[in-house]
Amino acid sequence: MHTLTKLIAVFVLLFNLAALSIQGAGIDDLTWEITADDAVSIVDCNQNATGELVIPDVIERRVVTSIGESAFHFCDSLTSITLPDGITSIGKQAFFACRSLTSITIPESVTSIGEAAFYSCSSFTNITIPDGVISIGDGLFAYCTSLTSITLPDGITSIGELDFYYCRSLTSIQIPDSVTSIEESAFRECSSLTSITIPESVTSISSQVFEGCTSLTSVMIPDSVTSIGSYAFRDCSGLSEVTFLGDKPSFGQGVFDGVSAVVLYPSFANGYTNPLAGLMAYKDGDYDPINHHHQKTQLEVLKQIRDNGRDAQQNTQLEVLKQIRDQLQTLNAKMLDLQASVAQKNAQIAQLQQRPTLEEVQEGREGSVVLEVDPEGGTVTLGLTIEQSGDLIDWSPIEGELTRTIPIPDGKKFYRFALDKGKNPDQG
């Protein structure tokens, strides 16, 4: 063959290979089976398939309804996969170690995803699990080291064992309110996770769930949680605050091992006690956000005492501090009672100050007398005895007593009279 002809043939071959590469993976890379209900299940894929793959809705005039176990196992060159709308289940290890896979579209029709389905898909950055999914297997996203965010469906009841193990780029996650348990090592070694909200539906946190989450700074544990497994927060070196909203749950071994400082203010803590591995605890009402920095200083001091060990004298000093604190609380309660009593007295004084003075009632009139009305009869009775004297020293009464009962109109409480002492009536 002529040299130029050979070069053209080689060029055409290379062009065709390049075109195939650009077109990416297709149906020819797939292996499927017909299921008992006359549907199609994808059971295998060519591990040399590259690029984007769109799985058709129908193959051999049958609806594609499932991705079988290990179907895309080690398909290391696929970059994206679109699943058809008829899919209802994804088998375990279905996309195991598809390390170049950056995205996958999961339809709303999917209800279950098997264990380790996306294990070691290390190029994933985010993924949405549709709301129709009610079951996810263990180790679902383990070693997805590039995963930064994920949306979980509301229907799941459990975060499975090792589901997010070693997802070192995951910074936050919203746990649905339907979840009742977080299983062993679910978020272990998620070193970029800074915060986590545990919903009130959760009743148990298993062993090593957050172990090695070194960026986790705070966690709030609802009152629904009744148990926390061994080493659940071990080596969470950045953890500074743990809030318990309910009664003390049962604890496994070494829950807070390797944690340098934790401020607890649960209702079960009894003042400055150490209910959890010697860590500082504030009971409800003792934790003061305004004096938080002062309390943190106290915490550091007590932490040093804890780390260095306490002698008998230091224990005595702590007991004295407890007694002083209790006395202050008692004095504060008495002060509140006194303040309430003073406020009541002040109100009574203010009411009395509104009444007229005796001088205002008598108007300065000589001999004026004020009598209070009998509340039962509504009358005032005046009695007058007249005495006589020749020397202003010895007095003798004149026989007979002058009395007069005067009815008082409704609403009147007092009656006033005065002696005129022979003055002209016109003078008053």
C-alpha positions, 0 to 999 in steps of 0.5 A, a space after each residue: 500500500 502506498 505510504 500516503 494511503 496508509 497514513 490516511 487509513 491510520 488517520 481515519 481509524 484514529 478519527 473513528 476511535 476518537 468519535 467513539 470516545 466522544 460518544 461515550 458509553 451506551 446500551 452496548 456496554 450494558 448487560 441485562 436480564 428479564 425478571 420474573 415480572 417481565 421487566 428488565 434489570 441491569 446486571 453488568 456494565 463494561 468496565 472500560 465504558 467511559 464518559 456519560 451513560 444514559 440508561 434507556 427507559 425500555 429495553 426489548 420492549 420491557 421497562 427497566 425497573 432495577 439496577 442489580 447487585 454490583 452492576 457497575 462495580 469498578 466502572 472507573 471511567 464513567 463520569 455521569 449516569 442517568 437512571 430511567 424513571 421506571 427504576 424502583 430499586 438499586 442493588 447493593 454495591 451497584 456503583 461500587 468504586 466508580 471513582 470518576 463518577 461526578 453525578 448521578 440522576 436518581 428518579 423519584 420512582 426509586 424506593 430502596 438503595 442497597 448497602 455500599 451502593 455508592 461506596 468509594 465514589 470519590 469524585 461525588 461532590 453532592 447528591 440528592 436522594 429522592 423522597 420516595 426512598 424509604 430504605 438505604 443500606 449500610 456504608 452507602 457513601 463510605 469513602 466518598 471523599 469529595 462529597 460536600 453536601 447531600 439531601 436525604 429523604 424524609 421517609 428513612 428511619 435510620 442512618 445506617 452503619 458506616 453510611 458516611 464513613 470517611 466523607 472527609 469533605 462533608 461540611 453539613 447534613 440535615 438529618 430528616 425528622 423521620 430518623 429514629 436511630 444513627 448507627 455505628 460509625 455513621 459519620 466517623 472520620 467526617 473531619 470537615 463536619 462543623 455542626 450537626 442537628 439531631 432531630 427529636 425523633 432520634 432515640 439512640 446514637 450508636 458507638 463511634 458515630 462521630 469519632 474523629 469529627 475534629 471540626 465539630 464544635 457543638 452538638 445539641 442532643 434532644 431529650 428523645 435520645 435515651 442512649 449514646 454508644 461507646 466512643 461516640 464523640 471520641 477524638 472530636 478535638 474541636 468540640 467545646 459545647 454539648 447541650 443535653 435537652 433532657 434527662 441523662 441518657 445511658 452512656 457507653 464506654 469512653 463517650 468523650 475520650 480525647 475531647 479537651 473541653 466540653 461544657 455541659 448544661 443538662 438538667 441531670 447535672 447537679 451543679 459543678 459535678 462531673 457526670 461524664 468522664 470528669 467533664 465540667 457540667 452546668 445544670 439548668 439555670 447555672 449556665 449564663 450566656 453573659 458570663 460565658 467567658 468567665 465560666 469557660 475560664 472556670 472550666 479550664 481551671 477545673 480541667 487542669 485540676 482534672 488532668 493533674 489530679 485533685 488532692 484532699 485539700 482541693 476536694 475540700 475547697 470544691 465542697 466549700 465552693 458548693 456550699 457557698 453557691 447553695 447559700 447564695 441561691 438561698 439568699 437570692 430566693 429570700 431577697 426575691 420574697 422581700 422585694 415582693 413584700 416591699 412592693 405590696 407595702 408600697 402599694 398599700 401606702 400609695 392607697 392611703 396617701 389618696 385619702 384626705 387628712 383630718 384637717 382637710 375633713 374638719 376644714 379647721 372648724 372649731 369643735 368639728 367631730 367626724 363619726 363613722 357610719 354603722 355599716 349594718 344599720 346605715 345610721 349615726 347615733 349622737 349622744 350628748 350629756 350636759 354637765 354644770 359647774 360653778 368653779 370649773 372644777 366640780 361638775 355635776 350632770 343635768 338629768 337626762 341625756 340628749 340622743 339622736 339617731 340620724 339615717 345616712 344615705 347610701 354610699 355615705 360612710 362618715 357624718 360630721 357635726 360641730 357645736 356653734 357655741 351660741 354664735 349667730 347662725 348666719 356666721 356658720 
